[in-house]
Amino acid sequence: MEIVFSGIQPSGELHLGNYLGAVRNWVALQDQYRCFYCVVDYHAITQPYEPAEMASRARNMAVDILACGVDPDRATLFVQSEVPEHTELAWVLSSVAPQGELERMTQFKDKAAHNPHNINLGLFAYPVLQAADILLYGATRVPVGEDQRQHLELAREIVRRFNARFGETFAEPMPLFSTTPKILGLDGQAKMSKSLGNTIALREPENVVWDKLRTAATDPARVKRTDPGTPEKCNVYTLHKFFSDAEKQAYVHTGCTTAGIGCIECKKMLFEGVKVDLSRIRARGDALRADPARVDAILARGAAEARQVAGQTMARVRSRLGLHAAKA
């Protein structure tokens, strides 16, 4: 089986954007690939954070991922800092990572512009650690959205430079581009983001979920109930594609374009579908949180599996570099 690697920062509770844009796809991929899924806490320390909260953030993210359907018997789930080879390989790769390409990374420019008092080397070298994450496990496929295309291309360039200098060591990872439509936040303007306050968290109570959906932005052309709209311009209709069957989607599409239904009716139908998915995820999550020993065992097993593969990779890398010391 081809190998897939993907990671997610422990930035708090998973929200619908994370679920629909990434984790839902992770669940599907574990039937087709050998999957390594990682809570990337080393990436998270490039932004201001509270150290006392990091371990619980990583653990809660792992629980949410499991609750969404990632199966530890079919995929390896672990926390990045439990596998020290990630940072070791990142340092090695930094010796061949082109500075000019790193300076062109759009995400670095955006984060630096939004937080000019926190421009640090970790933020600049973030894509090099991403490349190490991928290459440690021999991943040939990486699920990415359009916003990560540039980072993956840099990883491929790093592979070419390393192989040219030290000998054939890594395969170039190929993208698995998501077919998921772009998920905007409840404001209908920007990507779902906790910092923008436009998300629905997977663990939020049903009444809170409904309050947020009820006030979510829709097609701006529908000022009045009698105004026809264009569903393709409405983020609420986009969400129907994930939570409603084909018949209901067709009903909503027709009702919107003919003003046969209003936006509130459309949202109520969406809520029914969202409620089913989220109640299932919440139930799984509650069961996991009630059994912390099980979660500990899953993450310990995942870290052990990851360390075994990562250790083999680093032994090969050290040999290529001429750093391989004879064992006593």
Number of C-alpha atoms within 10 A of each C-alpha: 7 11 18 27 24 21 23 22 19 24 17 17 19 25 20 23 22 19 17 17 19 19 24 17 16 26 19 12 17 22 12 13 18 18 27 25 25 26 24 23 21 17 21 19 15 17 14 8 11 8 9 8 10 17 13 13 18 24 21 20 22 26 24 26 26 21 21 23 17 25 17 18 10 16 20 23 27 28 26 24 16 16 18 12 21 24 18 13 22 22 16 17 20 17 12 17 23 15 12 8 13 19 12 11 17 14 17 19 17 11 15 16 12 11 11 11 8 14 17 14 9 16 21 19 21 21 26 28 24 21 26 23 25 25 25 23 23 21 23 18 21 20 20 19 16 9 10 16 14 17 21 23 18 20 25 18 18 23 23 18 17 21 17 11 12 13 13 12 17 20 14 21 22 17 17 13 14 14 9 15 13 18 19 21 23 24 17 19 11 13 16 22 17 17 7 12 11 21 23 22 19 25 18 15 13 15 9 12 19 20 10 15 20 17 12 18 17 23 19 12 12 17 12 11 14 13 15 20 24 17 18 11 14 18 22 24 23 18 22 22 15 16 19 19 11 11 9 16 21 12 13 26 21 17 19 25 15 15 18 15 19 19 24 15 13 22 21 14 17 24 20 13 16 22 16 11 14 21 16 13 19 18 12 17 22 14 13 17 15 10 11 13 10 13 18 12 11 21 20 16 16 22 20 16 16 24 20 12 14 22 16 12 19 18 14 14 21 14 12 17 13 9 11 13 9 5 4 3
